[in-house]
Amino acid sequence: MTNTKTDIVVKVLGIGGCGCNNVWRVIRDDDPIAHFSLMAANTDGQNLDVLFGVDNERVKLWASQFTALKLGDGTAKQLGGGGDPEVGARETEKSADEIEAFVKDADILLIVSGLGKATGSGGTPVVARIAKDLGVATIAVCTQPLMSEGARRAEKADLAKAQILSAVPTILIHNDAVNQVLQEEDDKLPSWVWDHINKISVVSIIRHLREISQVMGNVTNSDVADLRTALTFGNELWFNTWHVPNGKVTEDDIKSNLLTNRFLDSKILESSSAISTWLHGKWGFLVTEKVQGQINAICRDRKPETFWGQYESEEDRHVSLLAVANTTASADVVDQKRIQRFKPGSVKSMRCSVDGRPTTLVLPVELVDEWEAEIRKQPANITRLKELQATMAEEEAQHRMPDIPQRIVQAL
């Protein structure tokens, strides 16, 4: 690759066990390049020591561009957060100065974490807020727990997800889709599964960011400035990379390989407000026209803002596509700090649609069944909703539940 934009600083911050594992995979599989730095942050100091021990040759190779940060002041004894997001948030806040020092000079920041436990769920919103306050263009890549991990872990993930989406544009990876990939291949080990998810999600977006920051398109250019603009169009992202084999490329090939990602919600692509496409390698003109045509076809109703970059070379051809959509009413997200005053199990998150957008609500457990019944009625029972509204107002006055935004009630 022709290195023409070496002053662009790209940084990756992995937080929690999942985030640190993904940072390790980058160190293991890729060599360092200029102006690209990594940080692995965790409340679990043992995890950091095992992954990034001083005798590790790959870590030595990255030494000048990698930081391992043990979060907090030792209150958690470097044993992790015990599955409690409040501990993860508290310990991350204590290390806010170190995180800010790493983030502040980045042109683009990628936050990587897994949601559902302590440090990922509690710490990621803190890092996202710091990046937002610094004005750094940021993408969060967050995996969601498997259904088999249970409802409590899913609830923690939902609360964290709502906070992260309200701060920075986010790619939400649905781990349950791995069951479709395996298709009864029950001999696949967990290490293979997580490596597979990492390669098609985290590794691909990292390599995309490295490429657009280092390579000037010689057919048409699209760079980090375009990416920053694209990220202003929404808060949820859809991303995919396709390494294209030699030979003829059909429209069906494009649909099944570029415009399909089992681990992401296809509705994000279909409802996108901005799309950034980058092609690299030896692309024929007619093939690029097919790619552009298929992207336009799937998003024709939305008329998204488009950014298109192409670097022509003799290298193997590949294409990356990033779609940006505004899918969540971030103003309606309930602040986790208000939720923390409730006993574990006393509140439950649920999803509903407001103005056609999915929204996370947090309700007392005893009201969830009633709310779900009302939300699903078409049309809603206005009398019953008013009764529920009055009940909620009374509960809020007694400080036993978070407030539910008035317009959500009115919209149901």
C-alpha positions in Angstrom: 0.0 0.0 0.0 1.1 3.5 -0.7 1.5 5.3 2.6 0.3 8.9 1.9 -1.6 10.0 5.0 0.7 9.0 7.9 -0.3 11.8 10.1 -3.8 10.4 10.7 -3.9 8.8 14.2 -6.1 5.7 14.6 -6.5 4.2 18.1 -8.2 1.1 19.4 -9.2 0.7 23.0 -10.4 -2.7 24.1 -12.1 -2.8 27.5 -13.1 -5.8 29.6 -12.3 -9.4 28.9 -13.8 -9.4 25.4 -12.1 -6.1 24.4 -8.7 -7.2 25.7 -9.0 -10.5 23.9 -9.7 -8.7 20.6 -6.7 -6.4 21.2 -4.5 -9.4 21.7 -5.7 -10.9 18.4 -4.6 -7.7 16.6 -1.2 -7.9 18.2 -0.9 -11.6 17.4 -2.0 -11.4 13.8 -0.8 -7.9 12.5 2.4 -5.9 12.6 2.4 -2.4 13.8 2.2 0.6 11.4 2.8 4.3 12.0 0.3 6.3 13.9 -1.8 3.3 15.0 -2.0 2.5 18.8 -3.7 0.0 21.0 -4.9 0.0 24.6 -6.2 -3.0 26.6 -8.0 -1.9 29.8 -9.5 -4.3 32.4 -10.4 -4.5 36.0 -9.1 -8.1 35.8 -5.3 -7.6 36.2 -4.7 -11.3 35.9 -6.3 -11.3 32.4 -3.9 -8.5 31.3 -0.9 -10.3 32.7 -1.7 -13.6 30.9 -2.5 -12.0 27.6 0.3 -9.4 27.5 3.1 -10.8 29.6 6.5 -9.1 29.3 8.0 -12.2 27.8 5.6 -12.3 24.9 7.5 -11.6 21.6 4.5 -10.2 19.8 3.9 -7.7 22.7 7.5 -6.7 22.5 7.1 -5.9 18.8 4.2 -3.6 19.6 5.8 -2.1 22.7 5.9 1.5 21.6 2.3 1.4 20.3 0.6 -0.6 23.0 -0.6 0.1 26.6 -2.1 -2.3 29.1 -4.2 -0.4 31.7 -5.3 -2.0 35.0 -8.5 -0.1 35.8 -9.2 1.4 39.2 -7.2 1.9 42.3 -7.0 -1.7 43.4 -10.3 -1.7 45.3 -11.4 -4.7 43.1 -8.1 -6.3 43.9 -7.5 -6.7 40.1 -9.8 -9.7 40.1 -12.5 -8.2 37.8 -15.8 -6.7 38.6 -17.7 -9.9 39.7 -20.3 -9.4 36.9 -21.5 -6.1 38.4 -21.5 -3.2 35.8 -21.6 -0.7 38.7 -18.1 -1.9 39.7 -16.9 -1.8 36.1 -18.1 1.8 35.8 -16.7 2.9 39.1 -13.2 1.4 38.5 -13.1 2.9 34.9 -14.0 6.3 36.2 -11.0 6.1 38.5 -8.8 5.6 35.5 -10.4 8.4 33.5 -7.2 10.5 33.3 -5.2 7.6 31.7 -8.0 6.9 29.3 -8.3 10.6 28.3 -4.5 10.8 27.8 -4.7 7.9 25.3 -7.8 9.1 23.5 -7.3 12.8 23.2 -5.0 13.0 20.1 -6.8 10.3 18.1 -8.3 11.2 14.7 -10.5 8.1 14.9 -11.1 5.9 18.0 -12.4 2.4 18.0 -13.8 1.0 21.3 -14.1 -2.7 21.5 -16.0 -4.6 24.2 -18.4 -7.4 25.1 -21.6 -6.5 26.9 -23.4 -8.4 29.7 -20.8 -8.6 32.5 -19.0 -6.0 34.6 -16.2 -4.1 32.9 -17.6 -4.2 29.4 -21.1 -3.2 30.4 -20.0 -0.7 33.1 -16.8 0.7 31.6 -17.7 1.0 27.9 -20.2 3.8 28.5 -17.6 5.7 30.5 -15.0 5.4 27.7 -17.6 6.4 25.1 -18.6 9.5 27.2 -14.9 10.5 27.6 -14.4 10.2 23.8 -17.6 12.2 23.1 -16.6 15.0 25.5 -13.2 15.2 23.8 -14.9 15.5 20.4 -13.0 12.5 19.0 -14.7 10.7 16.1 -15.5 7.3 17.6 -17.0 3.9 16.7 -17.9 1.4 19.4 -17.9 -2.3 18.4 -19.9 -4.3 21.1 -20.8 -7.9 21.1 -24.1 -8.9 22.7 -24.4 -12.0 24.9 -25.6 -15.4 23.7 -29.2 -16.2 24.5 -27.8 -19.2 26.5 -26.0 -16.8 28.8 -29.4 -15.9 30.4 -31.8 -13.1 30.9 -29.9 -11.2 33.6 -26.8 -10.9 31.4 -29.0 -9.7 28.5 -30.6 -7.0 30.8 -27.1 -5.7 31.7 -26.2 -5.6 28.1 -29.4 -3.7 27.1 -28.8 -1.0 29.7 -25.1 -0.6 28.6 -26.1 -0.6 25.0 -28.6 2.2 25.5 -25.9 4.4 27.1 -23.3 3.7 24.5 -25.7 4.4 21.6 -26.5 7.7 23.2 -22.8 8.7 23.2 -21.1 7.3 20.1 -22.1 5.4 16.8 -22.0 1.7 17.6 -21.8 -1.6 15.8 -23.8 -4.2 17.7 -22.7 -7.8 17.0 -25.3 -10.5 17.6 -23.3 -13.5 18.8 -26.3 -15.8 18.5 -25.8 -15.7 14.8 -22.9 -18.0 15.2 -25.4 -20.9 15.5 -26.3 -20.3 11.8 -22.6 -20.3 10.9 -21.8 -23.6 12.7 -24.9 -25.4 11.3 -24.6 -28.4 13.7 -20.8 -28.5 13.5 -20.6 -29.3 17.2 -16.9 -30.1 17.1 -15.9 -26.4 16.8 -14.1 -25.2 19.9 -15.0 -21.9 21.6 -11.6 -20.5 20.5 -12.5 -21.1 16.9 -15.9 -19.4 17.4 -14.6 -16.3 19.0 -11.8 -16.0 16.4 -14.3 -16.3 13.6 -16.5 -13.6 15.1 -13.5 -11.4 15.7 -12.2 -11.8 12.1 -15.5 -10.8 10.4 -16.2 -7.9 12.8 -13.4 -6.3 14.8 -10.5 -7.3 12.6 -12.3 -6.2 9.4 -13.3 -2.7 10.8 -9.7 -2.2 12.2 -8.2 -3.0 8.8 -10.7 -0.7 7.1 -9.7 2.2 9.4 -6.0 1.5 8.9 -6.5 1.4 5.1 -8.5 4.6 4.7 -6.1 6.5 7.0 -3.0 5.3 5.1 -4.1 5.0 1.4 -5.1 7.8 -0.9 -7.8 6.7 -3.4 -6.3 7.1 -6.9 -9.6 6.7 -8.8 -11.8 8.6 -6.3 -10.8 9.4 -2.7 -12.7 8.9 0.5 -10.8 9.3 3.8 -11.2 9.9 7.5 -12.8 13.3 7.0 -15.6 11.6 5.0 -15.9 9.0 7.8 -16.2 11.7 10.4 -19.0 13.3 8.4 -20.8 9.9 7.8 -20.7 9.2 11.6 -22.8 12.4 12.3 -25.8 10.9 10.4 -26.7 8.4 13.1 -25.9 6.2 16.1 -26.0 2.6 14.9 -23.7 1.2 12.3 -23.7 -1.7 9.8 -20.4 -2.9 8.4 -19.1 -5.6 6.1 -16.0 -6.5 4.1 -15.9 -8.8 1.1 -12.7 -10.2 -0.3 -13.7 -10.8 -3.9 -12.5 -13.9 -5.8 -11.2 -13.6 -9.3 -13.7 -13.9 -12.2 -17.1 -12.7 -12.9 -19.1 -11.0 -10.2 -22.9 -11.2 -10.3 -25.6 -9.2 -8.5 -26.4 -12.2 -6.4 -22.7 -12.4 -5.4 -22.9 -8.8 -4.2 -26.1 -9.4 -2.3 -25.0 -12.5 -0.5 -21.4 -11.5 0.3 -21.3 -7.7 0.7 -24.9 -6.8 1.6 -25.4 -9.7 4.0 -23.9 -9.9 7.5 -25.5 -12.5 9.8 -24.1 -10.9 12.9 -25.7 -7.5 12.3 -29.2 -6.2 11.9 -30.1 -5.8 8.2 -32.6 -3.1 9.0 -29.7 -0.7 9.8 -28.5 -1.0 6.2 -31.9 -0.7 4.8 -32.7 2.5 6.9 -29.3 4.1 6.6 -28.8 7.8 6.3 -25.2 7.7 5.1 -23.1 5.0 3.4 -19.3 4.9 3.0 -17.9 2.4 0.4 -14.2 1.7 -0.1 -12.8 -0.5 -3.0 -9.3 -1.7 -3.1 -7.5 -3.7 -5.8 -8.1 -4.5 -9.5 -11.8 -3.7 -10.1 -13.3 -3.5 -13.5 -15.5 -0.5 -14.3 -18.6 -2.6 -14.9 -18.2 -4.5 -11.6 -17.9 -1.3 -9.6 -21.1 -0.1 -11.3 -22.8 -3.3 -10.2 -21.7 -2.8 -6.6 -22.9 0.8 -6.6 -26.2 -0.2 -8.2 -26.9 -2.9 -5.6 -26.1 -0.6 -2.7 -28.4 2.1 -4.2 -31.2 -0.5 -4.7 -31.3 -1.7 -1.1 -31.4 1.9 0.2 -33.4 3.6 -2.5 -36.2 4.7 -0.3 -33.9 6.5 2.2 -31.7 8.3 -0.4 -28.6 8.2 1.9 -25.6 10.5 1.7 -22.9 8.5 0.0 -19.1 8.5 0.2 -17.2 6.5 -2.3 -13.4 5.8 -2.4 -11.4 3.5 -4.7 -7.7 2.6 -4.8 -6.7 0.8 -8.0 -3.8 -1.6 -7.8 -2.7 -5.1 -8.8 -3.5 -6.4 -5.3 -6.5 -8.8 -4.6 -9.7 -6.9 -4.7 -11.9 -6.2 -1.6 -14.7 -3.9 -0.7 -15.8 -2.5 2.6 -19.2 -0.9 3.3 -20.2 1.1 6.4 -23.8 2.2 6.8 -25.0 4.7 9.4 -28.6 4.8 10.6 -30.4 6.7 13.4 -32.2 3.8 15.0 -32.6 4.6 18.6 -34.3 7.6 20.3 -31.2 8.4 22.4 -33.0 11.2 24.3 -35.3 8.6 25.7 -32.6 6.4 27.2 -32.8 6.1 30.9 -29.7 7.1 32.7 -28.0 4.0 34.3 -27.1 6.1 37.4 -30.9 6.4 38.2 -31.3 2.7 37.8 -28.5 1.8 40.2 -30.5 2.8 43.2 -32.9 -0.1 42.6 -32.3 -3.6 44.0 -31.0 -6.3 41.5 -33.9 -7.8 39.7 -36.4 -5.1 40.6 -36.2 -3.5 37.1 -36.2 -5.0 33.7 -35.3 -3.6 30.3 -37.6 -4.1 27.3 -37.7 -3.0 23.7 -40.5 -1.1 21.9 -40.9 1.1 18.9 -41.2 4.9 19.2 -41.7 6.9 16.0 -40.7 3.8 14.1 -37.4 3.4 15.9 -36.5 0.7 18.5 -36.2 2.1 22.0 -35.0 0.6 25.3 -37.3 1.2 28.3 -36.5 0.2 31.9 -39.5 -0.7 34.0 -40.3 -2.3 37.3 -40.6 -6.0 36.8 -44.2 -6.1 38.0 -45.3 -3.7 35.3 -43.4 -5.3 32.3 -46.2 -7.8 31.5 -48.8 -5.1 31.5 -46.7 -2.8 29.4 -45.9 -5.4 26.9 -49.6 -6.3 26.5 -50.5 -2.6 26.0 -47.7 -1.9 23.5 -48.7 -4.9 21.3 -52.3 -3.8 21.1 -53.4 -2.1 17.9 -54.8 0.4 18.7 -53.6 0.9 22.2 -56.1 1.0 25.1 -55.9 4.7 25.9 -57.8 4.3 29.2 -55.5 1.6 30.5 -52.4 3.6 29.4 -53.6 6.6 31.4 -53.9 4.3 34.4 -50.4 3.0 33.9 -49.2 6.5 33.5 -50.7 7.6 36.8 -49.2 4.5 38.5 -45.8 5.4 37.1 -46.0 9.0 38.2 -46.9 7.8 41.7 -44.0 5.4 41.8 -41.6 8.0 40.6 -42.7 10.4 43.3 -41.8 7.7 45.8 -38.4 7.2 44.2 -39.1 3.5 43.5 -38.6 3.6 39.7 -37.0 5.6 36.9 -39.1 8.1 35.1 -40.5 7.1 31.7 -40.4 9.9 29.2 -43.9 11.4 28.7 -43.8 11.3 24.9 -43.1 7.5 24.9 -46.4 7.0 26.8 -48.2 9.3 24.4 -46.7 7.5 21.4 -47.8 4.0 22.4 
